[in-house]
Amino acid sequence: MAQFTGEQATLYNDRITHLVPGYELLHQLTNAQLQATLNDNAHILVVGAGTGKEILALAAINASWKFTAQDTSPDMLAIAQAQFEQQGISDRVTLHAGSLDQLSLQADAALCLLVMHFVEDNGDKKQLLKSIKSNIKKQAHVYICDLMKEETLFEREAQINTCAKLGLSEAGQVNMAQNFKSEFYPLDRMRFSELLSECKFSMPKLYFKALGFSGYVI
Ligand SMILES: C[S@@+](CC[C@H](N)C(=O)[O-])C[C@H]1O[C@@H](n2cnc3c(N)ncnc32)[C@H](O)[C@@H]1O
């Protein structure tokens, strides 16, 4: 599984836009919905906050919003923290390097973008969803984007072709083909809805689709 440590962390910001078609658009669409639904002084939980992409943009949208940045990789969060300091927003962000189970928040919204596809469907995905549920208010929306199970035989190849156009090297394309088999635990829509229902979430609504990547608001 991807560890997001060392070089994987330091090179993340340069690489991710070659690896996820529509990466910027996914974030723009997610942020626009938060802007449309949240009031001043909202508290946003960002699960798998990585290098801080979500928080850096959201902090600029509303100066009163506060954030919890959770991630299992201290290396990713260290990069995020440096960026928060640079942007002068570190007093609005609580960092948590470790499991989400250790938190007890009442957040107004939660984001989990490009994270849960790395978590196995052996009880771990369900535990992650339960932990998100227990850290948000009753009416809070959750935004989840994952690589889903392929729906056509040519979808993954098309994704690699798209990433090549976005600047992914030949070696990167070979890695991507391998990673599709070994790094991800993609769900189909039925199983995703079933897990959400088991965790007392409502029906997911699709708001982003780029080949295998689907973004849902719940
Ligand atoms: C592809 S990055 C996405 C980062 C950020 N959300 C973005 O959109 O750029 C995936 C992140 O999820 C983190 N991660 C993986 N498994 C996790 C888990 N079970 N709980 C929280 N974070 C996790 C990784 O450490 C990594 O920082």
PDBQT file of the ligand as one rigid body, heavy atoms in Angstrom, charges set to zero:
ROOT
HETATM    1  C1  LIG A 301      -3.761  10.715  -2.373  1.00  0.00    +0.000 C 
HETATM    2  S1  LIG A 301      -3.508  11.465  -0.828  1.00  0.00    +0.000 S 
HETATM    3  C2  LIG A 301      -4.853  12.636  -0.776  1.00  0.00    +0.000 C 
HETATM    4  C3  LIG A 301      -4.497  13.861   0.016  1.00  0.00    +0.000 C 
HETATM    5  C4  LIG A 301      -5.512  15.006  -0.111  1.00  0.00    +0.000 C 
HETATM    6  N1  LIG A 301      -6.795  14.597   0.392  1.00  0.00    +0.000 N 
HETATM    7  C5  LIG A 301      -5.623  15.479  -1.541  1.00  0.00    +0.000 C 
HETATM    8  O1  LIG A 301      -6.717  15.451  -2.110  1.00  0.00    +0.000 OA
HETATM    9  O2  LIG A 301      -4.591  15.899  -2.093  1.00  0.00    +0.000 OA
HETATM   10  C6  LIG A 301      -4.039  10.240   0.305  1.00  0.00    +0.000 C 
HETATM   11  C7  LIG A 301      -3.761  10.589   1.760  1.00  0.00    +0.000 C 
HETATM   12  O3  LIG A 301      -4.512   9.707   2.597  1.00  0.00    +0.000 OA
HETATM   13  C8  LIG A 301      -3.712   9.332   3.700  1.00  0.00    +0.000 C 
HETATM   14  N2  LIG A 301      -4.267   8.105   4.254  1.00  0.00    +0.000 N 
HETATM   15  C9  LIG A 301      -4.172   6.833   3.802  1.00  0.00    +0.000 A 
HETATM   16  N3  LIG A 301      -4.885   6.000   4.596  1.00  0.00    +0.000 NA
HETATM   17  C10 LIG A 301      -5.469   6.776   5.542  1.00  0.00    +0.000 A 
HETATM   18  C11 LIG A 301      -6.347   6.516   6.644  1.00  0.00    +0.000 A 
HETATM   19  N4  LIG A 301      -6.757   5.284   6.913  1.00  0.00    +0.000 N 
HETATM   20  N5  LIG A 301      -6.743   7.557   7.416  1.00  0.00    +0.000 NA
HETATM   21  C12 LIG A 301      -6.323   8.822   7.117  1.00  0.00    +0.000 A 
HETATM   22  N6  LIG A 301      -5.489   9.122   6.117  1.00  0.00    +0.000 NA
HETATM   23  C13 LIG A 301      -5.067   8.110   5.340  1.00  0.00    +0.000 A 
HETATM   24  C14 LIG A 301      -2.317   9.242   3.126  1.00  0.00    +0.000 C 
HETATM   25  O4  LIG A 301      -1.329   9.309   4.126  1.00  0.00    +0.000 OA
HETATM   26  C15 LIG A 301      -2.302  10.433   2.175  1.00  0.00    +0.000 C 
HETATM   27  O5  LIG A 301      -1.860  11.605   2.814  1.00  0.00    +0.000 OA
ENDROOT
TORSDOF 0
